């Protein structure tokens, strides 16, 4: 290894080495990610089947036969990849149709596809903002928003989680300075499942003349009467935010991201967002699968989202009966708070031993010294699955003396 490279790796410190030694991250998956998954944890010799709460495949649309057929037909027509930037020869008719139907779904004038959710967030903010501008965001906001602001050279200011009083103060300060400022909002917070009070955040942004950007990645397909996301959840018109971002990799089960909004803004991004221009397009078969999934969502989304939310609420009730602090959030994500970070990995391993897969969450995703066990409920989970998982949580908590740290009981 090159000495300079070795020095950089050593300088990263012990944290990365510890993460690798735990064998928690980068498991090798050998099945589809639905209610059950077959995977091999790092350091193990063979895969096992687990009850899966570690996926954002909320509606299991990728496993629908209609979606599989759409992907197969697209493979016959287009082959595997786009093989070019969309600005050159990588923009296929299936991409155009998907963009048009995503815009219609959100009540926007237009939409533009990005290779990933990260590139949609980071590429948009980097294109819109530069030196002298500012981005204000919740401290629990997604790292891709930070990356975009940093890439563009804008000043980045965080406010305390869900603290709208501090948000008001920050935006007011930037307004007094006459600077261009963008408020980057999260519809559903990915680590906790909490739903942002969008009407209040938007009201504050409008008061101070801030651009509004909504990351709705974990809300589309989950919230709202017709599963259109957090805007619909609060009864807000589509024009209440300036730009509306979401992904194709969660409820739509595919890969990629998109931004919807005014046509002029979308066309600006097509030519100014470097993370779009300098990347190959989403593979056409993936776009075709997402398009079919979107059409299913438009037809059946109301009932699917309602059933999903009911399952998540039921799971929260079961966990609370086991002694956990895991209140229902209204989204599909539940986060069991662990006040002692040293207990996160032992409980996670105990759950694995019982055949239950969740996400262990540690710093920097949560404050140093504590952790979370994050569980995502999907439409594919049965009530029996939820009951089995909740019992396993209770058994593991008692085995690892977790409930004592939560409530003082054993």
N, C-alpha and C positions, 0 to 999 in steps of 0.2 A: 504494500500500500504506500502511496505517496506520503512522505512525512508531513506535509502541510495538511493533507486530508486526515491523516491519523490524529494530528493535533486538534483539528476542528471537532472530530468525533469525541475525543477525550474531554474537550472543553464543554461539551454538552452536559457533562455532569452525570451523577449517579441516577438521576430520575429516569432517564430513558433506559438505562441498564436494568433498573428495577422492574420497569414495565415489561421488558422483554423476558426477564427471568420469571415473572409471574405466570407467563403462558396464557394470559387473559385475552390479549388482542390478536388480531389476524388469524382467527380460526379458519380452517379449510372446509368450505361448504360443499356438499355433494348432492344436494337436492334443491327443490324450489323452496323459497322462504315464505311459507304460509304458517298455519297454526302449529305444524310440526316441521322440524328441519333435521336433516342428517348432516353432522359436521364432525370434524376431528380437531380437538383443541391442540394447540401447539405443545409439542413434547409427548403427545400420545401417539400410539402406533396405529390405531384404527378408529374409524368414525362411529358415533353413536347417534341415536335419535333423541331429540329433545322437544319438549313442549316449548314453543317459541314465542317469547315476548320481546324479541330483539330486532324487530323489523318495522319499517314504516310502510309496508305493503298493506295499508289499512283496509282496503276493500277487496283484496285478492283478485283484482281485475286481470292481472297478467296470467292467471291460470284459467280464465274463462275461455271456452272453446272458440268463441267468436274472435277473440283477440289472437289466439294461436293461428287461426285460419287466415286472418288478415296479415300476420307476419309471414306466413308461408307463401301467400300470393305475392307479397311484395318482394320476397327473395327471388321468386321466379322472374319478376319484371326487372328489378334493379340490381340484384346481386347483394353482396354483404354490406359494403360501406359506401359513403358518399365520395370519399377520395379527393375532396377538394374543399376549399373555402366556399361558403355560400356566395361570396361576392364574385367568384369566378365561375366554376361549373358545378358547385356542390349544392345548389339550391334546386331541389326536385319539386315536382308538382304536389307530392304528398306533403312536403314541408309547407308549401303555400296554403294548401287546404287546411292543414292542422292550425296554422297561424290564424286563418280566417275564422275557424270554428272556436278557437280559444278566445279571440276577440269578442265573438258573439256571446260566448258563455259568460264573459265578464261585463258585457254591455259596454265595451270599449270600441273606439274607432279602428284600432289595429293592434297587432301583437307581433313580436319578433322572437324567434327561437334562439337559444344559446346552447352550447354543448353540454352545460351542466348548470345546476342551481347556483353553485359557487361562482361560475363565470357570469351568470345573469346578474347577480348582486354586485360582484367586484367590477365587472366590465362596465355596468351602467354607472356606478358611482365614480369610477375613474374617468369615464368619458364626460360626465356632467360637471365635475368639480375640479378645481385646481388650486394653486397657491393663492391664499387670501380668502378662499371660501371655507366653509365649516360644515361638519356633519355632527349632529347631535343624536345620540342613541342610548337606549337603556343599557346598563352594564351587563345585562344578560342577553344582549343581542348577538346575532350570529357573527362569527369571526370573518366570514366572507364580506360583510359590510365594512368591517374595519379594514380589511385588505384593500377594498376598492378605494376607500377614502385615503388610505396611506399611499396607494399607487398614484392617485391623482395629485397628491400633495396638499390636500385640504387639512385643516386643523380638525382634530377629532376630540369631542368632549362627551363623556359619559355622565348620565345621571343615575342616582340610586334606583334600584329595581322598583318599577311601578310608582315612583315618586313624582307625581305630576306637578307638585309645587316646585321642586327643583328644576323640572323641565321648563316650566313657565319662566323661572328666573334666568335660566341659560339662554333660551330663545330671545327673551327680552333684552339681555345684554348684547347679543349679536345684532339684534334689530337696531339698537341705539348706535352701534358702530357702522351701520349701513352695509353690512356684509351679506353676501349670498349664503344662505344656510339651508341645509336639507335635514329634515327630521326622518330618520330611518326607523320605521316601526315594525314590530313583529306581531303577527296576528295571534299565533299560539307559540309560546316559548318552548323550545324543543327539549330542554332539560327538566322542566317542571310541569308542562302541560297547561300552565296558566294562560288565560285568555286576556289579551290587552284590552283595556277600556278605550276602544278606538274613538268613539264619539268625543270623549274628553281630550284625548291626545290631538285629534284633528282640530278641535275647537281652539286649543292652545296654539297650534301651528298657524292656523288662519289668523289668529289675533296678532301674531308677530310677523306674518308674511313669509313663513317658511315653506319651501317645497316639501311635499309629502310623498314618501316612498314606503310602500307596504310590502313586506316579505310575508306572504301567506302560505308558505310551504306546507305547514302542518295543519292548515285549516281547510284548504280546498278538498272536497270529498268527505269532510267530517262535520263542518259547521254549516248552519243555514238551512232554511226550509227545503231548498232544492240542492243542498250540498255545494253551494258556490263559494263558501268560505266565510271569513269573519265579517266582511262588509255586509253580506246578506244576513248574517247572524244578528247584527245590530240594526238591520233595516236601513242601512245607508245606501244612497244612490251610488252608481259606479263612479261618477265624477267627484265624489267626496275626497278621493286621493288623486294625486297627479299621476303617479305611476304605480302599477299593481304587478308584483312579481310572484311567481310560484314555480314549482318544479313538476317534472314529469316522472320523477323517480319514487314518489310516495303513493298517493292514492291512485295515480294512473299507472303505476307498476313498471314504468319504463326507465328512461334515462334522458337527462336534459333539463333545461329550464326555459323560462320565457318571461317577457315583460310586456304588459298590455297598457295602453293609454292612448293619448291623442296621436293621430296619424303623424303629425309633424315631429313629435318627440320620438316615435318609433323609427321613422326614417332617419332621423339624426343618429340614433344608436346603430342602425345598420352600417353607417359609414364611419362612425367615430369610436365605437366600442372595439378596442383592439383584441379583447378576448374572444370576440366573435369573428372579426376579420381574419385573425391569424390562426384560426382553428378549423379543422374539417367539420362539416355539418354532422348532426345526429345521423346515424345510419338510417337509410330510408325504411328498412323493415321495422326498426324501432319506432320511427315516426308513424308508420302505418298501424302498429299495435297501439300506440298511444291515442291515435285518432279514433280507432274503434272503441278503446276504453272510454274516451271522452263522450262518444255517442251513447254508450251504455249509461254513463253517469248522468247524461242529460235526460235519458228515459226513466231510469230507476233510482236516481240519486236520492230522492226524498226518503224513500223507504229504507235504502241502504244506510244512509247516514243516521237516521233515527234509530235503527237497530244497533248500529255500532255504538252510538252514545249510550244507549240503554245497557249494553254489555259492559262498557267502561264504568258506568255508575255502579252496576252490580258488583264488579270486581273490587271497586273502592270500598263498598260496604263490607265485603268479605274480609278485606285486609284490615279494616278498622276493627272488626270483630276479633281478629287475631292479635289486636293490640298495637297496630301500627298507626303512625301519623301519615295517612294517605288519603286525604279528602278528595272527593270527586271534583274534577276541574271543569267538566263540560266538554273536554276534548277527549282524544283517544289515549292520551299519555298520563300515566300515573308515576309519581316519583316518591318512593319511600325514603324519608329523611333518615340518615344515619349520622348522629352527632359525633361519633368517634370514627375517624377515617380508617383507623386500624382494623375495624370490624367489617369494612366493605368487602374486601377480597375473601376473607374467611366465609362470610355468609354467601357470597357469590359462588364460591366453590362448593359449599354445602348444598346449594340449590342445584348446581350442575350434577352433583352426585345423585340427586333425586330426580334428575331428568328435566329440570326447568332452566331455561336460558333467559337471562335478563341482561341489562347493560349495567356494569359497574361504573359509576361516575365519580371521578376524583378531581382535585385541583389540576388545571385551572378552570375546569368547567363549573366548579362550585368553590365556595370559599375554602381556603386552606384550613385543615383540621377537621373538616366534616366531609360527608359524601352522600351519595344517593344510590339507590337501586332503582333503575328506571325500567318500567314495563310499559310496552305499547300493546294495547288491545286491538285485535283485528276482527273483521266480520267473520273470518273463518273459525274463530274460537267458539266452542260450544260452552254452555253453562257448566257442563261437567269439567271442561278444560280449566275454566276459571276457578271452580271449587277445588280441583286438584292442586292448582298452583298456589292458591291461598293457604291451603293446608300445609304445603311444603314450606311456604314462607314462615308460617308459625313454628313448624318443627325446627327449621334452621335457626330462627331467632332464639329459640330456647336453647338449642345446642350451643350457640355462640354467645349466649348471655346478652343478646342484643336488646331484648325488651326491658331489661333492667336499666340500661342506659337511656331508653326512651321514656319510660314511665315509672321506674323504680320498682316494678314488679318483676318476678321471675317467670 
